[in-house]
Amino acid sequence: MTDAPPSDGTPAVRPLQVETHGLDVIGDADRKGTPRTLFWPWFGANVSVLGMSYGAFALGFGISFGQALAAGILGIVFSFLLCGFVAVAGKRGSAPTMVLSRAAYGVRGNRLPAAVSWLLTVGWETVLCALATMATATVFRRFGTGGGDETKVVALVLVAALVVVVGVMGFDLIMRFQTVITVVTGLLTIVYVVLVADHIHWSTVSAVPAGSAQEFIGALVFMMTGFGLGWVNAAADYSRYLPRTASGRGVVGWTTFGACLAPLLLLVFGLLLAGSSAELGEAIALDPVGALTTLLPTWFLIPFAVVAVLGLVGGAVLDIYSSGLALLAAGLRVPRPLAALVDGVLMIAGAVYVVFFADDFLGPFIGFLTTLGVPIAAWCGVMLADLLLRRRDYAEEDLFRPDGRYGDIPPGPLLLTLTATALGWGLVTNTAAGWLDWQGYLLGPLGLGGRTGDWAFANLGVLIALAVGFLGTLLLSRGRVRAQEGRA
């Protein structure tokens, strides 16, 4: 069963066996580790050299090095701090993130945010798989021994197979795999930094002109959606295995520290590289990881391919695991490994489109992040406020019972989320895809210059959705939460 009441504990899943846990609550016998163990999956998922490319993405908003650095630090730390707070719910409820949010949305009402969460995680794993494929092809092209469609097909098959196998196997293999990725990728990334450091020209970087406040906010929001808000809907999927007695502060701290450390360091170096060469910044927009190989000596291309692919695969593995859980939470009744396999098939199909048919990467990528970032930010606000209002751990059995204390389809949280999303979409714009031209419909009526004004690309809608979800829940759900916790 994938959607059944929790049991009183089953024998621990042995390493290298397929994990049988789906949406069920993790029994006390299977809980293990300390908050410090959360460092490994979060660091391994975010140590990708793609973090360097975000330097070019940030400067692409038309801001200076200092502004981009500030936007990156604020966006990365704040967004991953949100992940740390959501991860506390995993310790308190020992269920996947999108099951725990049933306490706020009701058992069946939660299917809507679960479906949005599923779309976001499938999209992310598709992007990471495609980037790993493109980076591999670029490396072989520089060697002069391939790099064409045949190389891309082989690379895609190998990358997808690795992601799907680890994701299907589940928690224990993921934890081991992420530890290996952390060590190998961390060391090779340091070597990369040493080899290309002479391409940095501070005089050129410091001469990049400053941008407006609106451009700074746009870069800040992009960093939030590209990092922590892309993970927040999966933040409790790993902390749910910790013992109930684990420190809540430790969960927040180690999740945030593990997730932030690599992106912050990589962002600084990426800003220095992209600020030193406008040509590199333009190349990164087309091939975010492969473009970084143009600075390397030939002998380090293979190690770079290893570090690039492993870093991207590390993130995709966590995504496919969580996307399978989100698919189950959205209502699909199949075993967790099968759900992960279904997502793997969709990931491959999406990666094929990105690698072989898409003409541009950065434009559709920004459109994807901002469009889904709005409803996820609204959900995050509701989830965090609901968690803040609770004084007791979750009543785990009621997370699976429509007639339990959390209800079936309470209208309040859903209406609040839809309202926050509508406001958010009205304050973001996407020019990368014609079918998204309808967004930004509030920029004109609110006196912000319309879809072509100064505020058009500030993506204020993400911040508004987060704030409306959070403050609205604090104001409207206090009595409901107290009534839930007052039931025997």
C-alpha positions in Angstrom: 0.0 0.0 0.0 1.3 3.5 -0.8 -1.4 5.5 1.0 -2.2 3.7 4.2 -2.3 4.5 7.9 1.1 4.2 9.6 2.1 1.0 11.2 3.9 0.5 14.5 7.2 0.1 12.8 8.7 -2.4 10.4 12.2 -3.8 10.1 14.6 -1.3 8.8 15.2 -1.3 5.1 18.6 -2.9 4.5 21.2 -1.0 2.3 21.0 -1.7 -1.4 17.5 -3.0 -1.2 14.6 -1.3 -2.9 12.9 1.0 -0.3 9.4 -0.1 0.3 8.2 3.0 2.1 5.9 5.2 0.2 3.7 7.7 1.8 3.5 5.8 5.1 4.9 7.2 8.3 8.4 5.9 9.2 8.2 3.7 12.2 10.5 4.3 15.2 12.5 1.1 14.3 13.5 2.7 11.0 14.5 6.1 12.3 18.2 6.7 12.5 20.9 9.2 12.3 21.3 12.8 13.6 20.6 16.2 12.1 24.2 16.3 11.0 23.6 13.5 8.5 21.3 15.9 6.6 24.4 17.7 5.4 25.3 15.0 2.9 22.2 14.8 0.8 21.8 18.5 0.7 25.4 19.3 -0.1 25.6 16.5 -2.7 22.5 17.8 -4.4 23.7 21.4 -4.7 27.5 21.0 -5.3 26.9 21.0 -9.1 29.1 23.3 -11.2 25.8 24.7 -12.4 26.2 27.0 -9.4 28.9 28.8 -11.3 26.5 29.4 -14.2 24.2 31.3 -11.9 26.8 34.0 -11.8 26.2 34.6 -15.5 22.5 34.3 -15.0 22.6 37.0 -12.3 24.7 39.4 -14.3 22.3 38.9 -17.1 19.8 41.0 -15.2 22.0 44.0 -15.9 23.4 44.5 -12.4 27.0 44.9 -11.1 29.2 42.3 -9.4 28.4 43.7 -6.0 24.6 43.7 -6.6 24.7 40.2 -8.0 26.7 38.9 -5.1 24.3 40.5 -2.6 21.3 39.1 -4.5 22.9 35.7 -4.6 23.8 35.5 -0.9 20.3 36.8 0.2 18.4 34.6 -2.3 20.4 31.4 -1.6 20.5 31.7 2.2 16.9 32.8 2.7 15.4 30.2 0.3 17.3 27.3 1.8 16.4 28.6 5.3 12.8 28.0 4.2 13.8 24.4 3.4 15.3 24.1 6.9 12.1 25.1 8.5 10.0 22.8 6.4 12.4 20.0 7.2 11.4 20.3 10.9 8.0 19.0 9.8 9.6 15.8 8.7 11.0 15.1 12.2 7.6 16.0 13.8 5.6 13.9 11.5 8.0 11.3 9.9 6.0 11.4 6.6 6.9 12.9 3.2 6.6 16.7 2.7 3.5 16.5 0.6 1.8 14.3 3.1 2.6 16.6 6.0 1.0 19.5 4.2 -2.3 17.6 4.5 -2.6 19.1 8.0 -3.0 22.5 6.3 -4.9 21.5 3.2 -6.9 18.4 4.2 -6.3 14.9 3.0 -7.8 15.3 -0.5 -7.5 19.1 -0.7 -3.8 18.6 -0.6 -3.8 16.9 -4.0 -3.7 20.2 -5.8 -0.4 21.5 -4.2 0.9 17.9 -4.5 0.3 18.0 -8.2 2.1 21.3 -8.6 5.0 19.9 -6.5 5.2 17.0 -8.8 5.4 19.2 -11.9 8.2 21.2 -10.3 10.3 18.3 -9.3 9.8 16.5 -12.7 10.8 19.7 -14.4 13.9 20.1 -12.3 15.1 16.5 -12.9 14.5 17.0 -16.6 16.6 20.1 -16.6 19.4 18.5 -14.7 19.4 15.4 -16.8 19.5 17.5 -20.0 22.4 19.6 -18.7 24.4 16.5 -17.8 23.9 15.2 -21.3 24.8 18.5 -23.0 27.9 18.9 -20.8 29.1 15.4 -21.7 28.7 16.1 -25.5 30.6 19.4 -25.2 33.5 17.6 -23.5 33.7 15.0 -26.3 33.4 17.7 -28.9 36.5 19.4 -27.5 38.3 16.2 -27.7 37.4 15.9 -31.3 36.0 12.4 -30.8 32.3 12.9 -31.0 29.9 15.4 -29.4 27.2 14.9 -32.0 23.8 13.3 -31.7 25.3 9.8 -31.1 27.3 11.0 -28.1 24.2 12.8 -26.7 22.1 9.7 -27.0 24.7 7.5 -25.2 25.2 10.2 -22.5 21.4 10.6 -22.0 20.9 6.9 -21.6 23.7 6.5 -19.1 22.7 9.6 -17.1 19.0 8.7 -17.0 19.8 5.1 -16.0 21.9 6.2 -13.1 19.3 8.7 -11.9 16.4 6.3 -12.2 18.2 3.3 -10.6 19.3 5.3 -7.5 15.9 7.1 -7.3 14.0 3.8 -7.5 16.2 2.1 -4.9 15.4 4.8 -2.4 16.7 6.4 0.8 19.6 4.2 1.9 21.3 4.1 -1.5 20.6 7.9 -2.0 22.4 8.7 1.3 25.4 6.6 0.3 25.4 8.0 -3.3 25.2 11.6 -2.1 28.1 11.1 0.3 30.3 9.8 -2.6 29.2 12.7 -4.8 30.0 15.2 -2.1 33.6 14.0 -1.7 34.4 13.5 -5.4 32.7 16.5 -6.8 34.0 18.8 -4.0 37.6 17.9 -4.7 37.4 18.1 -8.4 35.6 21.4 -8.3 38.5 22.8 -6.2 40.9 21.7 -9.0 38.7 23.4 -11.6 38.8 26.6 -9.7 42.6 26.5 -9.5 42.9 25.8 -13.2 40.7 28.6 -14.5 41.5 31.3 -11.8 43.8 33.1 -14.3 40.8 33.9 -16.5 39.5 36.3 -13.8 40.2 40.0 -14.5 39.0 42.1 -11.6 39.3 45.3 -13.5 36.8 44.1 -16.0 34.5 42.6 -13.3 34.5 45.8 -11.2 33.7 47.9 -14.3 30.4 46.2 -14.8 27.8 49.0 -14.3 25.2 48.8 -11.6 21.6 48.2 -12.3 18.3 49.5 -11.0 16.6 48.4 -7.8 14.0 46.5 -10.0 16.8 44.6 -11.7 18.3 43.7 -8.4 15.0 42.4 -7.1 14.6 40.3 -10.3 18.0 38.7 -9.7 17.2 38.1 -6.1 13.9 36.3 -6.8 15.6 34.3 -9.6 18.2 33.1 -7.1 15.4 32.1 -4.7 13.5 30.2 -7.3 16.6 28.6 -8.7 17.8 27.3 -5.3 15.8 26.9 -2.2 12.3 27.4 -3.6 13.1 24.6 -6.0 13.6 22.2 -3.1 11.2 23.5 -0.4 8.5 21.1 -1.5 10.8 18.1 -0.8 12.6 19.4 2.3 11.0 17.0 4.8 11.5 13.9 2.6 14.9 13.1 4.3 14.5 14.5 7.8 11.5 12.2 8.3 14.0 9.4 8.9 15.5 11.1 12.0 14.5 10.1 15.5 11.7 12.1 17.1 14.1 13.3 19.7 16.4 15.0 17.1 17.0 18.7 17.6 14.7 20.9 15.6 17.4 23.6 15.5 19.9 21.0 14.3 17.5 20.0 11.5 17.2 23.7 10.4 20.9 24.4 10.7 22.3 21.3 9.0 19.8 21.5 6.1 20.5 25.1 5.5 24.3 24.8 5.9 24.6 21.7 3.7 22.4 23.2 1.0 24.0 26.7 1.0 27.7 26.0 1.3 28.5 24.9 -2.2 26.2 27.3 -4.1 27.6 30.3 -2.3 31.2 29.4 -3.1 30.4 28.5 -6.7 28.3 31.6 -7.2 31.2 33.9 -6.2 33.6 32.2 -8.6 30.9 32.1 -11.4 30.4 35.9 -11.0 34.1 36.5 -11.3 34.4 34.4 -14.4 31.2 35.7 -16.2 32.1 39.3 -15.2 35.5 38.9 -16.8 34.1 37.7 -20.1 30.9 38.8 -21.8 31.4 36.0 -24.4 31.5 33.4 -21.7 28.3 34.7 -20.2 26.5 34.5 -23.6 27.8 30.9 -24.1 26.5 29.9 -20.6 23.0 31.0 -21.6 23.1 28.4 -24.4 25.0 25.6 -22.6 25.2 26.4 -18.9 27.7 23.7 -17.9 29.4 22.8 -21.2 30.4 26.4 -21.7 32.6 26.2 -18.7 34.9 23.7 -20.4 36.1 26.3 -22.8 38.5 27.6 -20.1 40.0 24.2 -19.3 43.2 22.4 -20.5 42.4 19.3 -22.5 43.8 16.9 -19.8 41.2 18.0 -17.3 38.2 17.6 -19.6 37.4 14.0 -18.5 37.6 14.9 -14.7 35.5 17.9 -15.4 32.9 15.7 -17.1 32.9 13.5 -14.0 32.4 16.5 -11.7 29.7 18.0 -13.9 27.7 14.9 -14.5 27.9 13.7 -10.8 26.9 17.1 -9.5 23.8 17.3 -11.8 22.9 13.6 -11.2 23.1 14.2 -7.4 20.4 16.9 -7.7 18.3 14.8 -10.2 18.4 11.8 -7.8 16.8 13.8 -5.0 14.2 15.2 -7.4 13.1 11.9 -8.8 12.8 10.4 -5.3 10.6 13.3 -4.2 8.7 13.6 -7.4 7.6 10.0 -7.0 6.4 10.8 -3.5 4.6 13.9 -4.8 2.9 11.8 -7.5 1.6 9.4 -4.8 0.4 12.3 -2.7 -1.5 13.7 -5.7 -3.6 10.5 -5.8 -1.8 7.9 -7.8 -2.0 4.5 -6.1 1.0 2.5 -7.1 4.2 1.4 -5.2 6.8 4.2 -4.7 9.4 2.6 -6.9 6.9 2.4 -9.8 6.0 6.1 -9.3 9.7 7.0 -9.5 10.0 4.9 -12.6 7.1 6.7 -14.2 8.8 10.0 -13.5 12.0 8.7 -14.9 10.2 8.0 -18.3 8.8 11.6 -18.3 12.3 12.9 -17.4 13.9 11.2 -20.4 11.2 12.5 -22.7 11.6 16.0 -21.5 15.4 15.8 -21.7 15.2 14.6 -25.3 13.2 17.7 -26.1 15.7 20.1 -24.4 18.8 18.4 -25.8 17.7 17.8 -29.4 14.9 20.3 -30.2 15.1 23.4 -28.0 17.0 26.3 -29.5 17.4 28.2 -26.2 17.9 27.1 -22.6 18.0 30.2 -20.4 14.7 31.8 -21.6 12.5 28.7 -21.1 14.4 27.9 -17.9 13.6 31.3 -16.3 10.0 31.0 -17.5 9.7 27.5 -15.9 11.1 28.7 -12.6 9.0 31.8 -12.2 5.7 30.2 -13.4 5.8 27.3 -11.0 7.7 29.3 -8.4 4.6 31.4 -7.7 2.3 28.6 -6.6 5.1 26.8 -4.8 5.9 30.0 -2.9 2.2 30.3 -2.0 2.2 26.7 -0.7 5.4 27.3 1.2 3.9 30.3 3.0 0.9 28.3 4.0 3.0 25.4 5.1 5.4 27.4 7.2 2.6 29.4 8.9 0.7 26.2 9.6 3.8 24.6 11.1 4.5 27.7 13.2 1.0 27.7 14.6 1.2 24.1 15.8 2.4 23.3 19.3 2.2 19.5 19.0 3.5 16.9 16.7 1.3 15.7 13.9 -1.5 13.2 14.6 0.0 10.8 12.1 -3.0 8.5 11.6 -5.2 11.5 10.7 -2.9 12.5 7.9 -4.5 9.5 6.0 -8.1 9.8 7.1 -10.5 12.3 5.4 -12.7 12.1 8.4 -9.8 12.8 10.8 -9.0 16.1 12.5 -7.3 17.6 9.4 -10.4 17.2 7.3 -10.9 16.3 3.7 -11.1 19.5 1.5 -11.1 22.6 3.8 -11.9 25.5 1.4 -9.9 28.2 3.3 -6.3 27.1 2.6 -7.1 26.2 -1.0 -8.8 29.6 -1.7 -5.9 31.4 0.0 -3.3 29.5 -2.2 -5.3 30.2 -5.4 -5.6 33.9 -4.4 -1.9 34.2 -3.7 -1.1 32.4 -7.0 -3.4 34.7 -9.0 -1.8 37.8 -7.4 1.7 36.3 -8.0 1.1 35.5 -11.7 -0.2 39.0 -12.2 3.2 40.4 -11.1 5.6 38.2 -13.1 6.3 38.2 -16.8 7.7 35.6 -19.2 8.7 36.5 -22.7 10.4 33.1 -23.4 7.2 31.3 -24.4 4.2 32.8 -26.2 1.7 30.8 -24.1 2.8 32.7 -21.0 2.1 36.1 -22.4 -1.0 36.4 -20.2 1.1 36.8 -17.1 1.8 40.2 -15.7 -1.8 41.3 -15.9 -1.6 43.3 -12.6 1.5 45.4 -13.5 -0.5 48.0 -15.4 -3.5 48.3 -13.0 -1.2 48.7 -10.0 0.8 51.5 -11.7 4.0 49.4 -12.1 4.5 50.2 -15.8 2.8 47.2 -17.4 4.5 44.3 -19.1 7.3 46.5 -20.5 7.9 48.8 -17.6 10.7 48.9 -15.1 9.0 46.4 -12.8 8.2 43.9 -15.5 11.1 41.5 -14.8 11.4 42.0 -11.0 9.2 38.9 -10.5 7.6 40.5 -7.5 4.8 37.9 -7.8 7.0 35.2 -6.1 7.5 37.3 -3.0 3.9 38.4 -2.9 2.6 34.8 -3.2 5.0 33.8 -0.3 3.9 36.7 1.9 0.1 36.3 1.2 0.3 32.5 1.9 2.2 33.0 5.1 0.3 36.0 6.6 -3.1 34.8 5.4 -2.6 31.5 7.2 -1.4 33.2 10.4 -4.5 35.4 10.4 -7.1 32.9 9.2 -6.0 29.4 10.4 -5.2 30.0 14.1 -8.6 28.8 15.4 -8.6 25.8 13.0 -5.2 24.6 14.2 -6.2 25.0 17.9 -9.4 23.0 17.3 -7.4 20.3 15.6 -4.9 20.0 18.4 -7.7 20.1 21.0 -9.2 16.8 19.6 -8.3 13.6 21.4 
